[in-house]
Amino acid sequence: MENRDVPPGPYRATKLWNEITTSFRVGMPLRKHRQHFKKYGNCFTAGEAVDWLYDLLRTNSNFGPEVTRQQTIQLLRKFLKNHVIEDIKGKWGTENLDDNSQLFRFPTSSPLKTLPRRHPELRKNSIENFSKDKDSIFKLRNLSRRTPKKHGLHFSQENAEKMNCEIIDEDQENLAENREISQKDVEEVWRYVILIYLQTVLGVSSLEEVINPKQVIPQYIMYNMTNTSKHGVVILQDKSDDLPHWVLSAMKCLANWPRSNDMNNPTYIGFERDVFRTIADYFLDLPEPLLTFDYYELFVNILGLLQPHLERVAIDALQLCCLLLPPPNRRKLQLLMRMISRMSQNVDMPQLHDAMGTRSLMIHTFSRSVLRCAEEVDLDELLAARLVSFLMDHQQEILQVPSYLQAAVEKHLDYLRKGHIKNPGDGVIAPLPTYSYCKQISPQEFDEQKVSTSQAAIAELLENIIKNKSLPLKEKRRKLKQFQKEYPLIYQKRFPTSESEAALFGDKPTIKQPMLFLRKPKFRSLRY
């Protein structure tokens, strides 16, 4: 099935829901079934739906291989509740679905959800407010005629490290004066710089569709950047916002198991399970997820960067976004990710669940404590599981303090203090420009790049099918045949000849044996 990439933008969870339901409705095989001495056509069993949807979700880059079979069943139950499917008698609206032979079918109504439309005035106000805040510090006046137009404005890490002031004439150098920087100026510089970096990393034309600039609180960023331990973990001045002592002790116990298990503490069979349950209960009872409700759309949009060839982009984007969190939330997220990452890699960790491994248990338990929407969203659990899985694997990089951001802010502040020229005309002090401009491409070039990128992703999907050793040979043949039907050109490029295709399965050309021509026996008469 085609793995479509849902682009960044508002209501991405709803767009993903529409993509999955459409793929399920189009691709789910339908056939005749017999139940209670009756035949039903164009239907499927719950078990068949679980098998097909489970395979789809695991190969979809928006969800990934961490999806469990139980999560697939939960999604099918939401399909039944939202009338994406109905039972063979036309009943829906409940979540009465299990992994069994119960029959279901597709209704005639459309399963797609409508996207809420943002009021134009709200969007206009959001843009204007951000523009006013930006202009209060960075408005450029009476710049040189050589200054290019503001088309394709970008700001990257290389620019931050290579920024140079224009050469000031010796006569004008005496006119330059140091300006006193207020705390408000410092805060606005932090807000501006992190938003510019985030916009560049995500590669979007505007951030206002996924985050309101007013939600970015510079004090949080500054605190998270400066008040840290030697390991980069946020240190809180107000201890009342910190984790309770008993939770910290429990987390240290499991994170350093078995070394941290003090022999003076009482231990018994199942002790580690009770400690884990204590930690889980605390995080599950939090009134708000650690990534907050306000940043839900922002983190959901980053989930579409979570692909092998975009791994570095996803890490950089999450690193910046996690700096926006309130310091207590960032500290709890850091300690939680450190704990579950260590537990998942600890071969000495006792089994904490009868049916799930340690890694799956960590993702299943804490995903809703990390990311969820204020209003229940049908794909919340799958999206949160995908994000937590990535955070676990890259928590050390994502949750560290980016030094380049601090350097960029310091240079901006330095320009505000010393890098200004006094304009003799109106006495306005204008900051020197510190921007770089990207080359604008034609729509045709953009379409060609888009096609080449999507074809590379599809070719990568073909390679994954070919190299998947756990896939049965019969299933691999079926998938390749389906891929050949959907993408014949890419398939032909990979297998230009029948010999190259046969080499994949170790097939040998079969030589047909010559047919034996037997003479017809002559029947002799019994008469002599």
VEXTIMI-602800 format. One record per residue (C-alpha): residue number from 1; residue in three letters; x, y negated, z negated. Coordinates in pm, 1 decimal. Each point is the difference from the previous one (the first is absolute). Layout:
// residues N
NODE    nr   rest         px         py         pz
NODE   NUM    ALA          X          Y          Z
...
END
This chain:
// residues 528
NODE    nr   rest         px         py         pz
NODE     1    MET        0.0        0.0        0.0
NODE     2    GLU      128.2     -347.0       80.9
NODE     3    ASN      162.0     -177.1     -293.9
NODE     4    ARG     -106.7     -361.1       42.3
NODE     5    ASP      182.4     -277.1     -180.3
NODE     6    VAL     -235.3     -235.8     -181.5
NODE     7    PRO      160.8     -347.2       23.3
NODE     8    PRO       47.8     -224.0     -306.6
NODE     9    GLY     -290.9     -222.6      -87.2
NODE    10    PRO     -294.2      -40.8     -235.2
NODE    11    TYR     -223.3      292.6      -97.7
NODE    12    ARG      258.7      252.8      112.6
NODE    13    ALA     -149.6      269.2     -223.7
NODE    14    THR     -332.3      -33.5      182.1
NODE    15    LYS      177.1       17.6      336.2
NODE    16    LEU      177.9      316.9     -110.7
NODE    17    TRP     -334.0      147.5     -109.5
NODE    18    ASN     -144.0      -69.4      344.0
NODE    19    GLU      304.7      154.3      168.0
NODE    20    ILE      -14.9      321.5     -204.9
NODE    21    THR     -375.6       43.7       36.9
NODE    22    THR       22.5      -57.0      375.1
NODE    23    SER      287.0      247.3       36.8
NODE    24    PHE     -187.5      256.0     -209.0
NODE    25    ARG     -320.1      -42.3      195.9
NODE    26    VAL      175.8       26.3      337.9
NODE    27    GLY      247.2      276.8      -77.7
NODE    28    MET     -177.6      235.2     -242.5
NODE    29    PRO      -83.7      322.0      191.1
NODE    30    LEU     -370.9       89.4        8.5
NODE    31    ARG     -143.3      343.9       66.4
NODE    32    LYS     -290.2      230.2      -73.4
NODE    33    HIS      -40.7      145.5     -350.5
NODE    34    ARG     -238.3      247.7     -152.6
NODE    35    GLN     -143.8      -54.4     -346.4
NODE    36    HIS     -294.3      173.5     -167.8
NODE    37    PHE      -85.9      188.7      319.1
NODE    38    LYS      -17.5     -325.1      199.4
NODE    39    LYS      229.8     -142.0      265.1
NODE    40    TYR      112.1     -364.1       -9.0
NODE    41    GLY      184.0     -169.6      283.7
NODE    42    ASN      252.0     -292.2        0.6
NODE    43    CYS       93.0       34.9     -366.7
NODE    44    PHE      293.9       96.3     -221.6
NODE    45    THR       64.1      147.0     -342.6
NODE    46    ALA      139.4     -199.4     -290.3
NODE    47    GLY      312.2      217.2        2.9
NODE    48    GLU       58.6      -68.3      369.8
NODE    49    ALA      -40.5     -373.4      -62.1
NODE    50    VAL      249.8       11.6     -286.8
NODE    51    ASP      256.5      182.3      216.9
NODE    52    TRP      -33.9     -241.1      292.2
NODE    53    LEU       -9.1     -323.1     -202.6
NODE    54    TYR      285.7      114.9     -224.9
NODE    55    ASP      220.1       50.6      305.1
NODE    56    LEU     -103.8     -338.2      142.9
NODE    57    LEU       77.9     -194.5     -317.7
NODE    58    ARG      339.2      161.9      -54.0
NODE    59    THR      114.1      -86.5      352.6
NODE    60    ASN     -141.1     -353.9      -13.5
NODE    61    SER      268.7     -258.6      -80.4
NODE    62    ASN     -245.4     -201.1     -209.5
NODE    63    PHE      -34.1      283.9     -253.0
NODE    64    GLY      288.0      245.2       46.2
NODE    65    PRO       86.6      354.7     -109.5
NODE    66    GLU      -63.0      -69.2     -370.0
NODE    67    VAL     -376.8       33.3       53.6
NODE    68    THR     -136.9      297.2     -194.9
NODE    69    ARG     -281.3      233.0       93.4
NODE    70    GLN     -200.7     -119.2     -299.0
NODE    71    GLN       27.7     -360.6      120.0
NODE    72    THR     -127.7      113.6      339.3
NODE    73    ILE     -304.7      157.5     -167.8
NODE    74    GLN      -60.8     -323.6     -190.3
NODE    75    LEU        7.4     -195.0      327.6
NODE    76    LEU     -248.2      241.2      159.2
NODE    77    ARG     -229.8      -52.5     -296.9
NODE    78    LYS       14.2     -372.1       68.9
NODE    79    PHE      -76.8       75.6      364.3
NODE    80    LEU     -314.4      179.0     -116.8
NODE    81    LYS      -91.0     -281.1     -237.8
NODE    82    ASN       39.7     -266.5      272.5
NODE    83    HIS     -184.0      205.1      265.7
NODE    84    VAL      304.5       65.3      214.9
NODE    85    ILE     -117.3      362.0      -18.0
NODE    86    GLU     -317.6      171.2     -119.2
NODE    87    ASP      -91.1      354.7      -91.0
NODE    88    ILE     -173.3      223.3      249.7
NODE    89    LYS     -340.0     -108.3     -133.6
NODE    90    GLY       77.6     -371.2       38.3
NODE    91    LYS       66.0      -73.8     -368.2
NODE    92    TRP      270.9     -248.4     -104.0
NODE    93    GLY       70.2     -265.6     -267.1
NODE    94    THR      153.5      233.0     -258.4
NODE    95    GLU      349.7      144.0      -41.9
NODE    96    ASN     -115.2      361.3       -5.8
NODE    97    LEU      276.6      148.9      213.8
NODE    98    ASP      258.4      268.8      -75.0
NODE    99    ASP      256.3      199.9      191.6
NODE   100    ASN     -242.8      272.4      110.3
NODE   101    SER     -218.8      116.4      288.1
NODE   102    GLN     -278.9     -255.5      -45.7
NODE   103    LEU     -107.6     -141.1      338.0
NODE   104    PHE       16.7     -368.0       96.5
NODE   105    ARG      -51.9     -205.7      313.2
NODE   106    PHE       43.3     -354.2      127.1
NODE   107    PRO     -297.4     -238.5      -14.8
NODE   108    THR     -108.8     -204.3      299.5
NODE   109    SER       67.9     -330.8     -181.5
NODE   110    SER      338.1     -171.9       15.6
NODE   111    PRO      231.8       64.7     -297.7
NODE   112    LEU      198.6     -322.7       46.9
NODE   113    LYS        1.5     -269.8     -266.4
NODE   114    THR      -40.2     -365.9       93.3
NODE   115    LEU      284.3     -233.8      -83.6
NODE   116    PRO      -89.3     -297.1     -221.4
NODE   117    ARG       51.4     -330.7      176.0
NODE   118    ARG      181.3     -275.0     -178.2
NODE   119    HIS     -172.0     -337.5        5.0
NODE   120    PRO      186.7     -238.2      236.5
NODE   121    GLU        1.7     -280.6     -257.7
NODE   122    LEU      167.2      223.2     -260.7
NODE   123    ARG      265.0      102.0      248.7
NODE   124    LYS       54.2     -363.6      102.6
NODE   125    ASN       32.8     -113.3     -361.0
NODE   126    SER      248.3      278.9      -74.5
NODE   127    ILE      224.7     -104.9      286.8
NODE   128    GLU      -27.7     -370.9      -78.9
NODE   129    ASN       79.2       50.2     -369.5
NODE   130    PHE      311.2      200.4       79.7
NODE   131    SER      106.8     -256.5      258.4
NODE   132    LYS      -34.5     -283.4     -253.1
NODE   133    ASP      206.9      188.6     -256.2
NODE   134    LYS      266.0       74.8      258.2
NODE   135    ASP        8.8     -355.0      133.4
NODE   136    SER       44.1     -145.4     -346.3
NODE   137    ILE      352.6      137.8       -6.1
NODE   138    PHE       97.8       88.3      353.9
NODE   139    LYS     -157.9     -267.5      219.8
NODE   140    LEU      257.1     -118.2      251.7
NODE   141    ARG       -9.2     -358.1      119.2
NODE   142    ASN      193.0     -181.8      271.0
NODE   143    LEU      203.2      304.4       92.2
NODE   144    SER      249.2        2.7      283.3
NODE   145    ARG     -134.5       23.5      351.0
NODE   146    ARG      189.7      323.8       37.7
NODE   147    THR     -231.5      169.9     -248.6
NODE   148    PRO     -191.1      270.0      191.9
NODE   149    LYS     -375.5       46.0      -15.4
NODE   150    LYS     -155.3      201.0     -281.5
NODE   151    HIS      -89.5      302.1      214.8
NODE   152    GLY       94.2      338.6     -139.4
NODE   153    LEU      126.6     -133.3     -332.2
NODE   154    HIS      180.2      269.1     -199.2
NODE   155    PHE      232.0       22.3     -295.9
NODE   156    SER      219.0      305.7      -55.3
NODE   157    GLN      266.2      122.7     -238.9
NODE   158    GLU      274.9      -69.4      249.6
NODE   159    ASN     -127.0     -356.5       32.0
NODE   160    ALA       11.3      -45.1     -375.0
NODE   161    GLU      362.9      104.6      -12.4
NODE   162    LYS      103.6     -203.5      305.6
NODE   163    MET     -184.0     -325.1      -68.6
NODE   164    ASN      220.6     -303.8       60.3
NODE   165    CYS      -74.6     -366.2      -43.9
NODE   166    GLU       37.0     -239.7      291.1
NODE   167    ILE      316.7     -203.5        4.4
NODE   168    ILE      -55.0     -336.8     -162.2
NODE   169    ASP      196.2     -298.9      118.8
NODE   170    GLU      234.5     -152.7     -251.4
NODE   171    ASP     -197.7     -324.0        3.2
NODE   172    GLN     -324.1      183.4      -74.9
NODE   173    GLU      160.1      225.5     -260.2
NODE   174    ASN       22.7     -290.4     -240.7
NODE   175    LEU     -374.7      -51.6       31.5
NODE   176    ALA      -79.9      351.9     -113.4
NODE   177    GLU     -111.2       19.2     -359.2
NODE   178    ASN      -73.5      279.8     -242.4
NODE   179    ARG     -367.1       48.9      -63.7
NODE   180    GLU     -136.1      123.6     -327.7
NODE   181    ILE     -187.1      327.0       52.1
NODE   182    SER     -311.1       49.9     -208.6
NODE   183    GLN     -121.1      334.1     -130.7
NODE   184    LYS     -291.1      -19.2      240.0
NODE   185    ASP      241.6      -39.0      291.2
NODE   186    VAL      189.6      311.1     -111.9
NODE   187    GLU     -320.4      201.0      -26.5
NODE   188    GLU     -119.5     -105.0      344.6
NODE   189    VAL      334.9       95.3      151.9
NODE   190    TRP      -32.3      349.7     -149.8
NODE   191    ARG     -354.3       34.3      131.1
NODE   192    TYR       92.9     -120.7      347.2
NODE   193    VAL      315.1      210.8       38.5
NODE   194    ILE     -156.4      329.9     -107.5
NODE   195    LEU     -302.3      -53.0      225.5
NODE   196    ILE      221.2      -75.7      299.1
NODE   197    TYR      212.1      308.2      -64.2
NODE   198    LEU     -309.0      216.3      -47.3
NODE   199    GLN     -158.3     -127.5      320.5
NODE   200    THR      320.3       74.1      191.0
NODE   201    VAL       40.1      351.1     -141.8
NODE   202    LEU     -360.4       93.1       74.1
NODE   203    GLY       24.3     -147.9      346.8
NODE   204    VAL     -338.1     -174.1      -13.8
NODE   205    SER      -91.7     -340.6      138.5
NODE   206    SER     -169.6     -103.5     -323.9
NODE   207    LEU      -29.1      130.8     -356.3
NODE   208    GLU     -329.0     -169.3      -75.5
NODE   209    GLU     -192.9      307.5      120.1
NODE   210    VAL      154.2      223.3     -267.8
NODE   211    ILE       87.4     -234.0     -284.3
NODE   212    ASN     -106.9     -340.5     -122.8
NODE   213    PRO      310.0     -216.1      -60.4
NODE   214    LYS     -165.6     -127.2     -319.6
NODE   215    GLN       26.8      356.1     -135.7
NODE   216    VAL      378.0      -25.1       14.3
NODE   217    ILE      107.7     -126.0     -342.6
NODE   218    PRO      360.6     -127.1       12.9
NODE   219    GLN       45.4       37.3     -377.1
NODE   220    TYR      -49.2      377.3       32.5
NODE   221    ILE      259.5       24.8      276.7
NODE   222    MET      254.3     -207.7     -190.0
NODE   223    TYR      -51.1      203.7     -317.2
NODE   224    ASN       26.5      333.9      180.4
NODE   225    MET      321.2     -113.1      169.6
NODE   226    THR      182.0     -127.6     -308.5
NODE   227    ASN     -125.4      179.9     -313.9
NODE   228    THR      125.9      351.2       62.9
NODE   229    SER      213.8      262.8     -169.4
NODE   230    LYS      322.6      135.6      148.7
NODE   231    HIS     -213.0      263.7      174.4
NODE   232    GLY     -224.9     -264.7      156.1
NODE   233    VAL     -303.2       68.8     -223.4
NODE   234    VAL     -198.1     -307.3     -105.4
NODE   235    ILE       46.4     -104.4     -363.5
NODE   236    LEU     -308.6     -157.6     -155.2
NODE   237    GLN       30.0     -285.0     -248.7
NODE   238    ASP     -350.6       63.4     -129.2
NODE   239    LYS        8.8      355.6     -133.2
NODE   240    SER     -377.4       12.6      -31.0
NODE   241    ASP      -16.0       41.0      379.8
NODE   242    ASP      241.0      292.1       -4.4
NODE   243    LEU      -82.0      369.8       -6.2
NODE   244    PRO      -90.1      128.6     -347.1
NODE   245    HIS      287.2      159.7     -186.7
NODE   246    TRP     -159.1      344.3        2.7
NODE   247    VAL      -45.2      -12.2      377.9
NODE   248    LEU      362.0     -105.2       52.8
NODE   249    SER      118.3      282.3     -224.4
NODE   250    ALA     -212.7      251.2      189.2
NODE   251    MET      128.7     -124.5      336.9
NODE   252    LYS      362.0       20.5     -113.1
NODE   253    CYS      -63.1      351.8     -127.4
NODE   254    LEU     -118.1      128.9      338.5
NODE   255    ALA      234.1     -214.2      211.5
NODE   256    ASN      306.8      146.7     -176.1
NODE   257    TRP     -135.5      350.0      -64.8
NODE   258    PRO      139.8      210.4     -162.5
NODE   259    ARG      288.0     -218.8     -123.6
NODE   260    SER     -224.5     -255.4     -171.1
NODE   261    ASN     -202.4      261.9     -184.4
NODE   262    ASP      111.6      -60.0     -357.6
NODE   263    MET        3.8      328.3     -189.2
NODE   264    ASN     -139.3     -184.4     -304.0
NODE   265    ASN     -326.5      -60.6      190.2
NODE   266    PRO     -258.2      276.9      -19.6
NODE   267    THR      -18.2      207.2      319.0
NODE   268    TYR     -239.4      274.8       97.2
NODE   269    ILE     -124.1      179.6      306.7
NODE   270    GLY     -159.2     -259.8      224.6
NODE   271    PHE      171.4     -292.0     -179.7
NODE   272    GLU      121.0     -157.6      326.0
NODE   273    ARG     -352.0       20.0      147.5
NODE   274    ASP     -145.2     -189.1     -293.7
NODE   275    VAL      270.7     -267.3       30.3
NODE   276    PHE      -73.8      -37.3      370.3
NODE   277    ARG     -374.4      -22.6      -65.8
NODE   278    THR       64.7     -278.5     -252.2
NODE   279    ILE      188.8     -204.1      261.7
NODE   280    ALA     -260.0       67.5      268.4
NODE   281    ASP     -287.7     -106.9     -225.6
NODE   282    TYR      167.0     -333.3      -71.0
NODE   283    PHE       55.6      -90.2      366.4
NODE   284    LEU     -340.8      127.5      110.2
NODE   285    ASP     -169.6     -221.0     -261.8
NODE   286    LEU      162.3     -321.0      127.9
NODE   287    PRO     -270.1     -248.4      109.3
NODE   288    GLU      188.9      -86.3      320.2
NODE   289    PRO      249.7      191.0      218.6
NODE   290    LEU      365.3      -93.1      -36.1
NODE   291    LEU        5.3     -156.9      348.1
NODE   292    THR     -308.4     -207.9      -98.2
NODE   293    PHE     -328.3      -39.9      185.9
NODE   294    ASP      115.6     -326.2      160.2
NODE   295    TYR      280.8      166.5      194.5
NODE   296    TYR     -199.3      303.2      117.9
NODE   297    GLU      -24.9     -114.4      364.1
NODE   298    LEU      369.5      -91.8        5.2
NODE   299    PHE      121.7      342.5     -112.7
NODE   300    VAL     -251.0      185.9      218.4
NODE   301    ASN      139.2     -185.7      302.9
NODE   302    ILE      352.5      106.3      -91.4
NODE   303    LEU     -116.6      361.4        6.1
NODE   304    GLY      -11.0      -28.4      384.7
NODE   305    LEU      392.4      -51.6      -13.3
NODE   306    LEU       51.8      322.7     -174.9
NODE   307    GLN      133.4      191.1      299.6
NODE   308    PRO      344.0      158.0       46.6
NODE   309    HIS      123.3     -260.6      248.1
NODE   310    LEU     -135.8     -286.8     -216.3
NODE   311    GLU      124.2      124.0     -336.9
NODE   312    ARG      242.2     -289.9      -50.4
NODE   313    VAL     -272.5     -253.0       79.8
NODE   314    ALA     -235.7      162.5     -250.8
NODE   315    ILE      264.5       -7.7     -273.4
NODE   316    ASP       76.7     -369.4       57.5
NODE   317    ALA     -369.0      -92.8        9.6
NODE   318    LEU      -82.1      191.2     -320.2
NODE   319    GLN      304.2     -151.2     -169.6
NODE   320    LEU     -135.2     -349.0       64.1
NODE   321    CYS     -361.4       83.3      -84.1
NODE   322    CYS       89.7      157.0     -334.9
NODE   323    LEU      165.1     -329.2      -99.8
NODE   324    LEU     -343.4     -166.4       19.4
NODE   325    LEU     -135.5      213.1     -284.7
NODE   326    PRO      -49.0     -134.7     -352.0
NODE   327    PRO      312.9       91.2     -200.4
NODE   328    PRO     -184.9      248.2     -231.1
NODE   329    ASN     -136.9      182.4      306.2
NODE   330    ARG      338.8       12.0      169.6
NODE   331    ARG      164.7      137.9     -314.9
NODE   332    LYS     -264.9      271.5      -39.1
NODE   333    LEU       31.5       89.4      368.9
NODE   334    GLN      379.3       24.4      -29.1
NODE   335    LEU      -11.3      225.0     -306.3
NODE   336    LEU     -277.3      217.9      144.3
NODE   337    MET      177.9       51.8      333.5
NODE   338    ARG      328.4       79.4     -173.8
NODE   339    MET     -172.8      258.3     -218.4
NODE   340    ILE     -197.8      184.1      269.3
NODE   341    SER      297.4       -7.6      238.7
NODE   342    ARG      224.3      164.7     -257.5
NODE   343    MET     -267.3      251.0      -98.4
NODE   344    SER      -58.9      100.4      362.1
NODE   345    GLN      369.9       69.3       51.1
NODE   346    ASN       56.9      175.3     -335.0
NODE   347    VAL       32.8      375.1       53.9
NODE   348    ASP      -14.4       56.0     -377.0
NODE   349    MET     -339.5     -166.5      -35.7
NODE   350    PRO     -257.5      253.4     -122.2
NODE   351    GLN     -309.7       53.4      211.6
NODE   352    LEU     -252.4     -267.7      -91.3
NODE   353    HIS     -292.1      133.3      205.2
NODE   354    ASP     -112.9      350.3       85.7
NODE   355    ALA      -78.9      -71.3      365.2
NODE   356    MET      214.2     -303.0       98.8
NODE   357    GLY      372.0      -61.8       13.0
NODE   358    THR      156.7     -286.9     -192.4
NODE   359    ARG       26.4     -238.7      296.6
NODE   360    SER     -358.8       54.5      114.6
NODE   361    LEU     -120.1      -38.0     -357.1
NODE   362    MET      181.2     -334.1      -39.3
NODE   363    ILE     -152.6     -137.9      319.1
NODE   364    HIS     -347.6      133.0      -74.6
NODE   365    THR        1.1     -130.6     -359.5
NODE   366    PHE      140.6     -350.7       35.7
NODE   367    SER     -104.5     -109.9      351.3
NODE   368    ARG     -315.8     -180.7     -118.0
NODE   369    SER      197.0     -164.7     -279.8
NODE   370    VAL      229.8     -155.9      260.4
NODE   371    LEU     -233.6      -99.8      286.3
NODE   372    ARG     -375.5      -28.3       34.3
NODE   373    CYS     -255.7     -253.9      116.5
NODE   374    ALA     -228.0     -196.5     -232.7
NODE   375    GLU     -289.9      141.8      199.3
NODE   376    GLU        9.5      375.5       53.2
NODE   377    VAL      149.7       78.3      341.3
NODE   378    ASP      -40.1      345.4      150.0
NODE   379    LEU      366.7       37.7       95.7
NODE   380    ASP      142.6     -140.8     -324.3
NODE   381    GLU      131.6      331.7     -128.2
NODE   382    LEU      174.3       96.7      324.5
NODE   383    LEU      152.3     -345.1       52.7
NODE   384    ALA      121.0      -20.7     -359.6
NODE   385    ALA      152.0      348.1       19.2
NODE   386    ARG      190.7      -96.5      314.3
NODE   387    LEU      139.3     -313.9     -165.0
NODE   388    VAL       94.3      169.3     -329.2
NODE   389    SER      180.9      274.5      189.9
NODE   390    PHE      211.0     -259.6      181.6
NODE   391    LEU       63.3     -198.7     -317.9
NODE   392    MET      121.1      314.6     -176.8
NODE   393    ASP      254.1       75.0      272.7
NODE   394    HIS      131.7     -358.3       27.8
NODE   395    GLN      -71.6     -150.5     -341.7
NODE   396    GLN      362.5      -91.8      -65.5
NODE   397    GLU       24.7     -219.2      310.7
NODE   398    ILE     -353.2     -139.7       -4.1
NODE   399    LEU        0.9     -106.5     -364.3
NODE   400    GLN      342.8     -159.0       -8.3
NODE   401    VAL       58.5     -376.0       19.2
NODE   402    PRO       85.0     -115.7      355.9
NODE   403    SER      309.5     -217.5      -21.3
NODE   404    TYR      -58.4     -156.2      342.7
NODE   405    LEU     -322.2     -159.7     -122.0
NODE   406    GLN      175.7     -175.2     -287.1
NODE   407    ALA      269.2     -125.6      240.2
NODE   408    ALA     -260.6     -135.2      243.8
NODE   409    VAL     -182.0     -190.0     -273.2
NODE   410    GLU      323.0     -147.8     -137.3
NODE   411    LYS       96.1     -126.2      345.9
NODE   412    HIS     -340.3     -159.5       47.6
NODE   413    LEU       28.0     -172.6     -335.5
NODE   414    ASP      350.7     -111.3       83.6
NODE   415    TYR     -127.7     -159.4      322.1
NODE   416    LEU     -265.1     -180.2     -198.4
NODE   417    ARG      260.5     -137.4     -240.7
NODE   418    LYS      290.3      -83.3      229.1
NODE   419    GLY      -88.0       77.4      357.8
NODE   420    HIS     -235.7     -290.5       66.1
NODE   421    ILE       58.7     -307.2      213.4
NODE   422    LYS     -156.5     -328.1      -91.1
NODE   423    ASN     -201.3     -128.0      293.4
NODE   424    PRO       73.5     -373.6       37.7
NODE   425    GLY     -333.8      -58.3      173.3
NODE   426    ASP     -246.2       87.6     -275.2
NODE   427    GLY      212.4      115.6     -286.7
NODE   428    VAL     -133.1      354.7       23.5
NODE   429    ILE      239.1      276.2      -93.7
NODE   430    ALA      -39.1      287.7      245.4
NODE   431    PRO      153.6      344.5      -56.9
NODE   432    LEU      223.8      141.9      264.3
NODE   433    PRO     -164.9      268.7      214.0
NODE   434    THR       93.6      354.8     -106.2
NODE   435    TYR     -201.2      199.2      250.8
NODE   436    SER       78.1      226.0      293.0
NODE   437    TYR     -222.8       53.5      300.0
NODE   438    CYS      -70.0      327.8      173.7
NODE   439    LYS      -26.7       38.3      374.7
NODE   440    GLN     -355.9        8.4      127.6
NODE   441    ILE      -83.7      294.2      225.7
NODE   442    SER     -264.6       33.3      265.8
NODE   443    PRO     -321.3      200.9      -51.8
NODE   444    GLN      128.8      256.0      249.9
NODE   445    GLU      321.2       52.4     -200.0
NODE   446    PHE     -203.9       31.5     -318.5
NODE   447    ASP     -222.8      268.0      156.6
NODE   448    GLU      305.0      189.7      125.9
NODE   449    GLN      160.6       -3.9     -346.3
NODE   450    LYS     -326.6      109.8     -159.3
NODE   451    VAL      -36.6      291.6      241.4
NODE   452    SER      361.4      111.0      -41.9
NODE   453    THR      -31.9       -8.9     -379.2
NODE   454    SER     -320.7      203.8       -0.5
NODE   455    GLN      146.7      251.8      246.4
NODE   456    ALA      303.8       42.9     -223.4
NODE   457    ALA     -228.1       75.3     -295.9
NODE   458    ILE     -197.8      253.5      206.4
NODE   459    ALA      322.3      163.1      121.2
NODE   460    GLU      111.2       22.6     -362.1
NODE   461    LEU     -327.9      174.9      -83.6
NODE   462    LEU       72.2      255.0      275.2
NODE   463    GLU      346.4       64.5     -144.0
NODE   464    ASN     -151.1       54.7     -345.4
NODE   465    ILE     -231.3      265.4      142.8
NODE   466    ILE      289.1      169.1      181.0
NODE   467    LYS      235.0        3.0     -302.7
NODE   468    ASN     -262.9      101.6     -255.9
NODE   469    LYS      125.7      343.6     -104.7
NODE   470    SER     -286.1       60.0     -242.8
NODE   471    LEU     -256.3      -19.8      281.0
NODE   472    PRO     -114.2      339.8      128.9
NODE   473    LEU       90.2       70.0      361.2
NODE   474    LYS     -361.5       27.9      108.9
NODE   475    GLU      -89.8     -329.2     -167.5
NODE   476    LYS      304.2     -170.4      152.2
NODE   477    ARG     -104.6      114.2      348.0
NODE   478    ARG     -349.7     -135.1      -59.8
NODE   479    LYS      126.3     -338.0     -118.2
NODE   480    LEU      241.4      -32.6      291.1
NODE   481    LYS     -274.6       88.0      244.3
NODE   482    GLN     -221.7     -265.4     -156.7
NODE   483    PHE      287.2     -252.0       10.1
NODE   484    GLN       61.4       78.7      368.6
NODE   485    LYS     -364.3      -69.2       71.9
NODE   486    GLU        1.5     -334.3     -185.5
NODE   487    TYR      344.1     -127.7      109.0
NODE   488    PRO      103.3      181.8      321.2
NODE   489    LEU      273.8     -246.7       98.0
NODE   490    ILE      179.7       13.0     -335.9
NODE   491    TYR      -34.5      377.7       -7.7
NODE   492    GLN      141.3       34.0      353.2
NODE   493    LYS      294.2     -221.8      -91.9
NODE   494    ARG       79.9      229.1     -294.0
NODE   495    PHE      -58.3      321.0      197.3
NODE   496    PRO       79.0      -81.5      364.3
NODE   497    THR        0.8      366.0      106.6
NODE   498    SER     -180.9      314.1     -101.9
NODE   499    GLU      335.8      152.4      -94.6
NODE   500    SER       62.9     -271.5     -260.8
NODE   501    GLU     -344.1       62.2     -147.7
NODE   502    ALA       55.8      375.3       -4.7
NODE   503    ALA      335.7      -48.2     -175.7
NODE   504    LEU     -178.3     -156.1     -298.1
NODE   505    PHE     -186.6      322.1      -74.3
NODE   506    GLY      270.1      236.1      119.5
NODE   507    ASP     -228.9      129.4      272.8
NODE   508    LYS      148.2      208.0      279.0
NODE   509    PRO     -148.7       -1.2      346.2
NODE   510    THR     -211.8      303.3       37.3
NODE   511    ILE       61.7      212.9      308.8
NODE   512    LYS     -306.7      169.3      124.3
NODE   513    GLN       45.5      369.7       63.1
NODE   514    PRO      -75.6      111.0      350.7
NODE   515    MET     -339.6      149.2       37.5
NODE   516    LEU      -12.8      373.3       51.8
NODE   517    PHE     -176.1      108.4      314.8
NODE   518    LEU     -143.6      341.3      -54.6
NODE   519    ARG     -115.4      202.8      289.0
NODE   520    LYS     -355.0      104.1       -9.7
NODE   521    PRO      -24.1      372.7      -54.5
NODE   522    LYS     -138.1      192.9      286.1
NODE   523    PHE     -295.8      206.1      -98.1
NODE   524    ARG       -4.9      329.5      173.5
NODE   525    SER     -314.2      176.9       71.2
NODE   526    LEU      -79.2      295.7     -211.1
NODE   527    ARG      -99.7      182.3      310.3
NODE   528    TYR      257.1      198.9      181.8
END
